[in-house]
């Protein structure tokens, strides 16, 4: 059985590394280093290449979980990581100043990959900052002519992350 490859992306601090660690069956391989730029005020470490974990479904199917660096300066890694990927999970941190613009930026940057596969969106930290709402995200997608399942999640909660994964699997089965 061939391994499925899913990509987690989103801005720094959105929960990519945490989400992968939450569901991976082994401690994820991570390329986190100490932040040295303005990001250091927000988080101590940042991913510079990728995170990697794996989960095995009940049917024995293995899914490789790949997390992209969040910072634009590591964008060259995004193009490498999507090669052979079957789906995209975009995580957006609702606490950031402009999370809707963050979502648009990642949808634009991964547009070619999304066109070939599918995507789901997980909004993190909506329990801390409740605006924009999930309806606001859906409205943005509608204006863009896109339809992606969008959910408020906690990247530390295994059930939430598995729900996103299952939503993406369902989208891929239906497409």
N, C-alpha and C positions, 0 to 999 in steps of 0.2 A: 504494500500500500504506500503510495507516494505521500510525502509530508506536505501538508497545506501550510502556506506562509501568510500570516496576517501582519500588517504594519500598524503600529500605534504612532500617531503623530499629534502635534499640537504645540502651543507655546511653552516656554520654560515654566515649570511649576504646575502644569496642568494635571500631572499625575501619571504620566506614561510609565516611568520606572516603577512607581508604586503599583500600578495596575498589573504590570507584568509579574512583579514579585508576588502579588496577591494570589495569582492563579497558577503560576509555574510550578511544575512538580519537582523542580530542583532550584537551588538558589540561582537567580539569573546571572548571566555573564554581563558585566556592566563596565562601561568606560567612563565612569564619572570621575571628574577631577574637581579640585577646589576652584570655586568661582573667583575670578580676579578682576572682573569688570563691574559695572553697575549692578549686575545680577547678584553679586555677593550680598547686597542688602536684602534681597528677597529669599535666596536659598544658598546654603553653604556649598553645595556641589552641583555640577551640571554635567550632562552627558555630552561627550565630544565626538563619539563615533556611533555607538549603538548600544542598546540593551538586547539581550537574547534570553528567552525562556522557552518552555515547552509545556504543553498540556496534552494528555491523551484522552480522547472522548470514550464514552462507554463502548462504542463499536470498535475500539482499537485504533481509530484514526488519530495520528499525531498532528498537532498544529504547532508550528514554529511561531513564536511571538517575538516580533522585532520592533524595538522602539527607536525612533529617530531622535537625533538631537533637536532641541526646540529652537535654538538660536539660528537666525538666518545665515550667519557667517559659516555655518556647517552644512549649508544647503546642498553642497556637492555630495554629501553622504545620502541625502534623500533619494537621489537618482540611482545610487548604487543599491540601496536597501529595497527599493520597490521591484527590482528585477526578480521575476519569478513569483511575485506576490499575487495573492488571489483576492485581497480585500483590504480596506482601510478603516481604521478606527480613529476618528478625530476626537481628541479630548480638548475641551475648552475650559479654562479657569474663569468662573463667573466673577471672581474678585478683581480681575484685571481691569484697567481703565476702560478698554473698549473691546469686550469679548466678541461682539458681533463682527467687528472688523478683523479680529484675530481669526475667526472662523472663515470669513471670506478669503483672507490671505492664504490659509492652508488649503481651502477648496480650489483656489486659483493655482497654487503651486503644484497641486497633485491632480489637476484636471485631466491630464492625459491618462494617468493611471486609473482614476475613477471611471473614466469613459470605458475602459477595458474591463473593469471589475465592478465593484460596488463599495458603498461606504455606509457607516453608521456614525452617529455623533453622541458623545457623552459629555454632559455639562457637569463639571465638578464644582464643588464649593458653593452650590446654590443654597445650601443650608446656612451659609455665612452671609451671602449677598444674594437676595432673591430676584434681583433685576439685572439683566433682562430675564424674562420668563421663557419657559419652553415654547410658549405660543409666539413670543418675539423671534426666537430662532426659526420656528416653522414659517413665520411670515417672511423672514429674510430669504429662506430657501425658496419659497413660493415666488418671490419677486425675481429670483435668479433662474426660475424655471427648473428647479431641482427638488427632488423628493427623497429625503433620507430619514430613516427612523432616528429620532432625537429624544434622549432621555437624561434626566437628572440622575447622576450616579455619585457614589463615594468610591474612589479608586482603592480604598483600603478594605472595601467590603467584597468578599469573594462572590457572593450571589449577584451583586450589581455588575461586576466585571463579566461574570459568566453570562448574565443576561445580554450584555452588549455583544459578546461573542456569538451567542445563539441567534440574536437578531441578524447579525451579519451572515451567518450560515444560512438562515432562512431567506434572506435577500438573494444570496447567490443561488440557492436552489430554485427560486422563482424566476430568476433572470435567464 
